[in-house]
Amino acid sequence: MPELGIFGWIIIGLIAGAIAGALVPGRQRYGCIGTMLVGIIGGLLGGFLWENVLGMGEASGWLGAIVVATLGSLIVIFLLRSLGGNRD
């Protein structure tokens, strides 16, 4: 993952969380802070899985970071739903 600093990770978290929320059917009621946290946690999870489990190299640039964070965010949203975090 690229060196982005805290501001960069917040921006990527917002973008990834919003994209993942739009891709998952149903309505997510996390709010702006929750979406950002889902995106940041998803980025950490996605980055870990991408590099350590799949054995891929670092994601390159902002676009690569957003893609990996979005994939991780999708996993986080599905985990939250399975734990009863979203009842539609």
Buried (B, 14 or more C-beta within 10 A) or exposed (E): BBEBEEEBBBBBBBBBBBBBBEEBEEEBEBEEEBBBBBBBBBBBBBBBBBBEEEEEEEBEEBEBBBBBBBBBBBBBBEBBBEEEBBEE
